[in-house]
Amino acid sequence: ASAGRFIQEAGMHAVKLEGGGRVVEITRRLTEIGIPVMGHLGLTPQFVHQMGGFKVQGKTDAQAANILADAKALEKAGAFSLVLEGVPSKLAAEITHELRIPTIGIGAGPATDGQVLVFHDMLGLTTGKAPKFVKRYANLAEEITRAATAYAEDVRTGRFPGPEHEYTANGSTPAKDPTEARYGG
């Protein structure tokens, strides 16, 4: 019912379900009633704590085989595409080759059908060390900090707001003293 509400009331076009075996049957049921499902395998952020943190998945042969099997099961269940996150590029290439549905990589190497990055990471809105697969195209966190600091300084020193930022009544001039404008002088 919740997935149907997303589609109908929120104007969503699909739902994305993270995980393999645990969501295959749900994927099948949703697609049977006309709700498009995108799968998500590998590092699945909703289950990151169960995985021991933000760690690459599918590094061992057994893990890779499980992820490949889950990918095939999700495709068979009706998923229209599959996000592969935080998996070795060789595994992502193999899955992409094996499936008929498109794959979208995030930290999965260049062989997937498409690529995605979290825009906060891509634009440098977050601070600290970014994941290895992230390429930062800007450092907006620094720019935002600089702008907020300048704004706060302008407010503290009375440079903002200035006369050019004030509204006046017909024929009047802006208040000269900041307290006059607030408290009537």
Buried (B, 14 or more C-beta within 10 A) or exposed (E): EEBEEBBEEEEBEBBBBBBBEEBBEBBBBBBEEEBBBBBBBBBBEEEBEEBEEEEBBBEEEEBBEBBBEBBBBBBEBBBBBBBBBBBBBEBBBBBBEEBEBEBBBBBBBEBBBEEBBBEEBBBBBBEEEBBEBBEBEEEBBEEEEEEEEEEEEEEEEEEBEEEEEEEEEEEEEBBEEEEEEEEEE
